[in-house]
Each structure stands twice: as C-alpha cells, then as structure tokens.
Amino acid sequence: MSDHALMSVDEEAAVPVPAEAIPAQHGSGAPVRVASDGEPRLGVVLVNFRGAADTIECLESLLRSDLPIRVAVVDNGSGDGSLDSIRAWASGEEPFTPPDNALGRLTDPPLPKPIPLGMLSAEEAVIRRPGDDRLVLIHSPDNLGFAGGNNIGIRHLLLDPAIGGVWLLNNDTVVEPTAAAAVLATLLSAKRMGMVGTVLRFYHRPDTVQALNGMSFSLLTGNSRGLHGNKPVSARVDPRAIARQTKFVLGASLAVTRQFVETVGLMSEAYFLYYEEIDWSVRNDRRFDIGFARGATVFHKHGGSIGSSAVKGGRSANSEYWLMRARLLFFRQHYPWLLPLIWPQGWLLAGRRLIRRQPDKAGAMMRALMGRAPT
C-alpha cells in the first residue's frame, strides 16, 4: 500500500479550513481554470444495476456541469426495465420530478428534453469511438460487477483521444455543478497525478461528511475508514493532510488519468464487488500521485443496490459475502503472508454475527471463507 499520496507536486500552505468551504485551488493558491473549447476532456462512468431512478437523478445533476463532459452509463444486466426507463427519461416521455429535499436544488428545474442519447452494446462500446452524443447508454447483458461495468465505460471513453481523464461516479449520487471542473483541474494539476477523489457527503445527511477523498486502511485487519467520516462539514480540515493520509480513493467518486489507466491497467474484475479501488492503489505502487479535488462535492446515498450501509451492522447478507470474499482475495494476491492473521479474523467476524442472531449474515461469510459460491 503506497503512502505516497500528494495533492499536487506544488507546495501549498497547510491552512485548516471548513470542509464545506474548501476552494477549488491548487499550487500557489490561485484558482486553476480549465479552458473550455467545447470539446470534453473528462469522461464520466455511471454503472446502473436496477437503479434507474437513482441514475436519472444523478444524470439530472451531472449534465448541468460547468464543464463539457462525456458520460457513459453502463447497465450491468439489470433486466428490470432500467434501459427503457433511462431512454424514456432522455426522450422526455417519462418526466423527472426533482426530490422534495435539501438537494432538490441540484436537479430543479428538470433538464430540457429530449437529451441526445446514444445506444451501444457492450461489444460495440469497447471498439466504437464515441460520436457526437455526449451521453451514451451501454447495455451489458450480464452483471459484470463494479469493476467489470466501470471497465466497459472506461474503455469506451478512452477511445476518444481528447479524453484525458475518467471519473467513476456511483449512480446513487448527485453532484454540484462545479464538481466536474474541479476534478479535471486536479487531474491536470501535476504531471505525476494519477488518482483523484472528491468531497463525499451523505445524501440524506448533507451536512455530514462520508469521506474526504478516500480511506485509511489497516493491513492487520483489512478494515478501512472514511477520512473525516461522520464529521460535520463545518469542521476544519487540512486538505494537504487529507491527501497524504489517503491510502486509496473511495470508489463512489474516483477519477483517474488516461496515463494511469494505460500504465497501471484497468480495474481488476476478479473482485466483483469491494476492494477494487484498494487493489488499484496497490498496483499503482508509487508510480502516480493521489490527489484531492477538494472543490468537488458529491452527495452519496450509500450502497442501496448491494445492501451495504453506513450504519454499523446494517450490511445485507449478500454484501457480507462479497466483502469477505474480496478481503481474502486481496490479501491472497498482495499480502499472502498475512492470511494466517486475516483468515481467522474472518471466522471471528462470522461468529459475532451468530452471537448477534444474524445467521443469514454468518452463513454468507462462512461460504466466502470456505470458497463457496453465494446462494
């Protein structure tokens, strides 16, 4: 795991500021502006799995970005009518109603329709260069997992030679209109910049931070924790310290440069869910810096499609299975000498679920520990 996580190669005074007021500035302190000639230089990937309503709300916010962007929505074998719903929304046949909450301002009023929407199969997406449509819906007939879905979108977007970076964004998010420009500015802020995260705040608790940029990570337990997580946005933070402390960028809002993908490779599809971004960071092996797009704010609903949860003990049995499986795979691939410690810890965690009278979760974790398929 790399400890080399810098916001940029430029020095900047480490002045603590409130998380809600972190400016989109770099280097000397002057704002970094991204020249816009109308051609997108940032691509965005959303992976949809039976979450069309969330995806549509995300697109309603994302397509208001101050920066021209290309967006690839990959439907991961939903089979629930998601493709039809997204098409109907883009055409204007299915009206969008902004939510009646504090974040409704990000999607109200609804975008003018129709919105030009390209349609591609997964096979076409990885060989066909993007055309005039800034929004494309890619149909994968199978659920390829988090990495597999994102990789299709990455490969498609990078067929456009103008795209210098790709932002992986969970479909259950909404974003501030300035977020995309802040992400691209940070990706371009240093030659060695490779991975970039953002400010993540809880959608249902928008005054509370889920994580700033990314996570801390313990090799002894395999546990991670969101940096500055569950703290009010008014709390003061040091942006440079946040960047240094980032062991890996949280996958809900993770941007990478073209050079990073071409050098380190795509996300590993062996995990299916969880640990993909940790694996990516370890594979980076200090070749590229980790940055913090502290002027980019993203609001995250947190884990609805798979059943992960911000509440302690709130993960579903399905989520517990994939998390345990990914933990074991990660250590087997990168730190096999720690498996004699990690594997017994897994059984201890499963035992705790039994004590808490959660036999379904315990059983799912045990199946993962024994290398069995999920039920």
N, C-alpha and C positions, 0 to 999 in steps of 0.2 A: 504494500500500500504506500503510495507516494505521499510524502509530507510536503512536497514542493508545490504549494498552492498559492499563487500570487495573483493579485487583482490585475496588475499590469507590470511591465518592466520599469515604468516610471515611478519615481518616488512621490509620495503624497503624504501630507501631514495627517497623522492619525488622530483626528479630532472626533470624539464621540458625538453622534447626532441621533435624534429620534428616528426609529425605523420608518415612521410614516412620512418623514421629511427628507429621506436620503435622495440627494440630487443625482441626475444623470451626468456626472462629471468624471473626468479621468485625468491622469497625469498631473499637469500643473494646476489643476483646479478649474480651468476653463471648460465650458461645455464642449463635448465632442459632437460635431454635427455630421450627419451622414448626407452627403449630396444626393439628391433625388433627380434622376434624369427620366423618371417614368418607368424604368426597367427594374423589376425586382432583383435584389441581390440576396434576399433572405427567403428561404423556403420554410414552411411550417407543415408538420405532420400531425394529424389527429387520427388516432385509432378508435374506431367505433365497434363496440360489441354490445348489441342490444341496448343501446343508449341513445337513440336518435334525438330524443327531446333535449338531452344534455348537449349533444353535438351541435344541434341547431342553435341553442343559446350561446354556446362558445363561438360559433361562426358569426352570429349577430354582433358580438363584441369584437372579434378578431378582425373582421372585414371593415371595421371603422378605423383601423390603424393609420397613424400619420404617415407611415412608410409603405410604399408599394411592396406587396408580398405575393408569393405563390403559396397556395395551400393545397395539400393533398390529404383527402380524407380516405382512410383505408377501412373498409368494412370487413371485419375479421370473421366472416362466416356467420353473421348474426342469425339469418334465417327467420327473422321476426317481422319483416316488413320495413326494416330500417332504411334500406336503399330507396324504397318507394316514398317513405316519409321525407327523406332529405331532398329527393328530386321534387316532390310536391311543394316543399318549402321554397326551394330555389326558384321554381316557376311562379310562385305566388298562389298556387291552388290551395295550399294549406297555410293559413295565416299564422303568424307568430304573435303571441301575446307576451309582452315583457312581464317578468315576475313582479309581484307586488311586494318588494322588499327593498332593503337599502341599496342593493346592487342593480336594481332595475334601471338606474340611470345609464348603465353601460350598454343597454340594448333598447332604449326607448328614445325616439320612436323606432319602430321596425325599419330595417333597411328597405329601400325601394326595390321592387321586384318587377320583372324577373332578374335573377342573377345568373349570368352565363355560367354554365356548369358542364365540364367535360366528363365523359364516362369512359372508363377503361377497365379491362380485366386485369388481374394481377400479372398475367403473362405479358400483356401489351405494355403495362406500366413500366416494366424494367427494361424495355427495349425501344420504346417510342419516346422521342424527345418532346417535352412539353410544348404545346402550341400557344395560341392566343389566350385561351381560357386561363384565368388566374386561379380558378377553383376547379379541382378535378376530384371526382368520386371514383375510387378504385375498389372493385369487387374481388375479394378473395373468397372462394367457395368454402375454405376451411378456416378454422380458428388457429392461427399460427402463433398465438401467444403475443405478449407485449413486444418482444424483440422482433419476431417474425413480421408482425404487422408494421412496425416502425421501419424495418429494413426495406420493405417494399416502397414505402413513401420516400425514404432517403435515396434509394437507387433511382427512382423516377425523377425527383427534383434535381439531383446532381447531373442528370442528362442535359440540363440547361447550363451551358458554360458560364452564364452570368451569375449563377447562384454561388455565393462564397461561403454560406453557412446555412445550417438546417436547425430549426428549433423544434424539438419534440415536445408536444404540449398535450397533457391529458385532455380528453374530450369533456370531462366534467369540471371545466374551469371557465372563468371569464377573465378578460384582461383589460387593463387600462389602455386607452388609445395610443399612449406614448410608449408602451412596453416593447413593441417590435423594434422601434428605432433605437431604444436603449440596449436591447440585446445585440443588434447588429453593430452598434458603435463599440460595444465591449469586445465583440469578436474581432473587430478590426483594430483594436487599441494597441496591440503589441504583436510582433512577428511570431512569437512563440505561443500566443494564445491558442488554446485548443478546445477547452470545455468551459461553458459559462452557465451559471444559474441565475435565478431571479429572487425577488422577494415573494414568498408564498404566504398568503393569509387565508384563514378559513372562510369559506363562502358563507357559512351560517353564523360565523362569529367574525365578521370582517375587521374588527378592531383587535383581533388576536393573531399573532404570527404562528403559522405552522412550521416554517423553517426559513431562515435566511440563507439562500444559495444552496445549501446542502446539508450534509450529515456528518456527525462524528461516527467513529466505528471502532469497536473493540475486537481485536484478533482473539482475545482469550474467551470471548463469549459469542462472537458473531452478531452482537446486538448493535444497533445504530440508534442515533438520537438526532432529531432535527435541531440545527443550530439556532439558538434563541427561541426554540419552540415553546408555545403556550405562554409567551410573554406579550404584554400589551404593545401595540405599535408605537406607543408614546415612550417606551423605554429607550434609553440612549445606548447606542452601539458604536463600535469602531469598525467601519467597513473593511479596512485592511486586515484587521484581526479575523474577521469573519472569513475572508478569502483564504488566509493562511490556515485556518482551522478546518477548512472543508476537506474531508477525506474523499468524498465523492458528491457529485451534484445530484440532487433529488430528481428522479426520472419524471416527475409530474411536470417539470419545466426545465428542460435540459437542452442547451444549444451546443453545437459542435461546428468547427470549421471544416471546409472541404478537405484541407490538408490533413486534418486529424483523421477523417474517415479514410482517406487514401493511404495514410501511413499505418494507423493502428488497426483499421478494418471496421467492419460493421459490428453491430451488437451481436453477442453470442446468442444463438437461438436454442442452445441446449437447456436453458433455464425455464423457458416457457413463461414463468412469472417470478418476479423478485430476483434481486442480486445482479440483474443485468448491468445496471449502472456502476455497481461496485466492481464487477468484473472488467468493465470498460476502463475504469480508472486504474486498476492494477495493470492491465495490459498496456496502458499508456506508458508506464514505467519512466516517468520524469521527462518524457520527450516533449510534452507540451504543458503549458501552464493552465491552471484553473482560474477562471475569472469570476467576478461577481457583478452582474448587471443590476446595480443597486437602484437604478432609476426605473426598473421594470417591475410592475406589481401585478401579480396573478392571484386570483381568488379560487380556491380549490374546494370542491365538495367532498373529496377524500374517499375514494375506494368503494363506490357504490356497486360497480359491476361485478367485482370479485368477492366482495364481502369483507375487505379489510376495513379497519376502523381506527379513528383517532382515540377512541375510548378504550381504556385498558381492559383487556379481556373480551373486547367486542368483535374480534375476528370470527368469521364463519369457519366451519369445519373444512370447507374447500380451500379457504385462504390458508388455514393452518397447514394443510397438506403441502401446498405448493411452496410455502415459506420454508418448511422443514426440508423438503426435497432440495430446494435451491441452496440452503445453508450447507448441506452436506456436499453437494456438487461443487460449490465454490471452494470449500476447504480441500476437497479431494484434488481439485485441479491446481490450486495455487499454494496451499499450505498443508500438504498431506501429513506432515509430522505433527500437526495439531489435531488430527482426527481422534486420537485416543482421548483427547480432552473434550472435543465438541460432540462426539457421538454419545457418550454417557450423559452429557448435559441435555441432549435431546430426549433421552428416556426420562430424565428427571422432569423436564417440562411436560412430557406426556402424563407422567404420574400426577403432577399438580392439577392437570385438567380432570383427572379422575377424582381427586380429592374435592375439587370444586363441583363435582357432579355434572361434568360435561363429557360423558362417554363418547359422543359423536366426534368431538374435537380430539380427544385422546386417541381414538381409533384411527382417525385420519393421520395423526402424527406418527403413530406406530407403523402404519402402512408405508409411510415415507421412509422411516428408519430402516425398515426391512426391505426397501427397494421395490415395493409393490406398486401397482398402478392404482390411481384413485378409483373409487367406486362410481 
